[in-house]
Amino acid sequence: MPGTVTLDRREGPYGEVVLRRRDEHYEIIANGTFLMDTSDGRSERLLVDAAQAALPEPSRAGASVLVGGLGVGFSLAHAAADPRWGRITVVEREEAIIDWHRQGPLAAISGAALADSRTVILHTDLVDHLHTSPDTYDALCLDIDNGPDWTVTEDNESLYAAEGLAACAARLNPGGVLAVWSARPSVDFEGSLRNAGFSGVRTEEIPVARGVPDVVHLGVRPE
């Protein structure tokens, strides 16, 4: 493909993950499915900002956040640039992606955030972490798939069902916010959030040049 160079390709426990450079932008491909690139980043930043804004006013300063999926680093970098966030935990299951940030070309985006004393990177599967960790957070900002209706692997589908949403609620402090990135709106997922007991369910959109908008689905764990 003209202007596209494959920088790294690895086989891992969840399949193939690829880092490509297309002209001046970087792309992450998982099992042949495009995940994200560095061309925009508005929706990844909205993921963090919308979660912060949905928190109760007294909880915003020093709030803890879990970023599910390191991706190209936009969400992490944006969280670290906001002094209101306290503990910033990133869960990423692909060792290759972590490497691309620590010692590869994506360090240009995330380097300062990784050096921030508030930031901790956990190399583990997000679904497993939500089910097994005793830790709780004020916000969960999840971006591991192209959305609830378009997952990278079948195992991720459980995250958006009743069992997965119950695990998310268990990891949230009372009044905590669940924010889920999606490449397209999902009316069914809004219903799933309400059925799981989340309040204030809504969807915020980021218009794109062509096609349906990127969105962030939001829900609040009742206090």
N, C-alpha and C positions, 0 to 999 in steps of 0.2 A: 504494500500500500504506500503510495507516494507520501513522503513526509513523515512516515511512521517507522520508529525503530524500537525493537524489543530489547529492553535493558536487562531484564531478568525474568526467568521462567522457572518455577519450582513445583514439584509434586509434594503434597503434604497429606496429612490424614483426612483432609476434607476435599481433596482433589487438587487441580492445577490452579495456581495463582500467577498472574503475569503483570509486570510493570512495563508500560510502553510510553515512549515519548512521541507525541504527535505535534510536529512543529515545536512551539514553545511550551506546550502543555503536557502533563503527565496523566496517564490513565491506568486504572487498576481493573483487571479482567479476572473473574473467578469462574472456572469451569466453562469458559467460553461466553460468559455473560458479562456485559459491561456493567461495572458497579458505579464508578464515579471518576471525575477528572478534576484538574485544577483550573478549568476555564472560567468558573464562576464563583461558587461558594456561598451565594446569598442564602440558599435554603439551609445549608449546614450551620450558618451563623444564626439564622432564625430559630433553628432547633434549640439553641442555647438561650437566646434572648427571650423566646416565648416561654420557656420553662422558668426563667428567672422572674419574668413579669407576672406569671400565674401564681407565684408563691405568696403566701400571706406577708404583708408588709414587715412585721417583726422578724420574719425568718430570712429575709433576703440577704442581709449582711452576714457573712460567714457561712452561708449555706453550703452544704456538701453536695457534690454532683457526681454521678456515674455516667461516663460517656461510653456507650456501647458501640464499639467499632472505631478503630483509629482512622481507617480510611486514608484520605490524603492529608488529614491533619487539620482541616479548617475548623471543626468543632472544638477540638482541644485548644488550638491556638486562640480562638475567640474567647473560650472560657478563661484561659490563663491571662488574657489581656484585661479581664474584668476583675477589679480588686474585691468586688462583693462576694465572689466565690471563695469558699474556704478550701476544704479538701476536694481535690479533683482526681478521681480514679478513672482510668481508662482500661477497659477490658477488650483485648484483641486476641483472637485464637490463632491467627496466621503469623508464625514466626517471621516469615519473609517480609510482611508489612512492617513489623516492628523494626527489622533490620534496615529497611529502606528509609525509615525515619531517623534511626540512631546513627547510621553511617552511610547513608545513600542520598540520592538527590532530593528526597522529600524533607530532609533536615532543614532546608531553606525555609520551609513553612513552619515546622514544629520545633525547631531547635531551642528557641527561647522558652517555649512552654515545657519541653522535656526537662530543661534545667531549672525550672521553677520548683521551689521546695514544696509547694502544695500538690505537685503532680506525682502520681504513682501509676505505673503501667503494670497490668496483670496479664500475663500470657496464659489465657485460659478461655474456655468456651463460655460465652455470655449466658446461654440457657442453663448450663451447669452452675455457673456462679450464682444466678438468681435463685436457684433451687437449694443450694447448699451453703452459701455464705451467711454468717450471722450478722454481717454489717448492714446498716441501714443508711439511707441517704435522703436528702431533701428533694432531690430531683434525679430522675432517670432520663437521659437523652439517648435514645436508641436509634442507631443507623447501621444495621448489619445486613439489610436486604434492600431490594428495590421497592419494598413496601409489604404490607400484610398479605397482599394477594399475589406477590411475585418474589418468592424467597430464593436465596442462592442455593440452599440445600434443603432437602425434605425435613431434616431434623429441626430446622428453624420454624417450621409451620406451627409447632406447639406453642411458640412464644406468643402468638396472637390469638390463641384459643383460651378457653376458660382457665385451664390449668396454668398456662404461662402468665396470664394477667393476674391470677391469684398470687403467683410467685413475685411478680412486680410489686403488687400491693404490699406484700410482706416485707419487701426490701425498702419500702418508703416509710418515712416518719409521718405521723398524722399531719394532714395538710400538704403532704408532699405531692410533687407533680410528675406525671408520666408524659413524656413527649416522644413521639415516634415519627421518624421521617418516612416519607413515601413519595415515589415518583408519580403517583396519581392518587386522587381522592378515593377513599373506600367508605361508602355508606354503611356497609356491613360491619366494618371494624368499629365505626362510631357506636353502632348498636352493641357490639361485643364489650366495649368499654363501659357502657351504661349497665349492661347486664352483670358485669363484674363488680359493680358498686362504685365506679368512679363518678364523680360529680363534675359539673362545669365542662362537660365534654364539648369540644369544638374543634374546628379545622381552620388553620391559617394557610394561605396560599402564597406562592411566589410565581408570578407569571413567567413563562419561558417563551423564547422566540417562536417556536413551533410546537403544536400539540397541547396536551393537557398540562396544567401547572404542577410543579412540585408542591408538596404540602407537608405540614406538620400537624399530626393528630395529638390533641391534648386532653388529659383527664386528671382530676385531682382526687387524691385519697381523702375521704372525709376525716375530719378531726375527731 
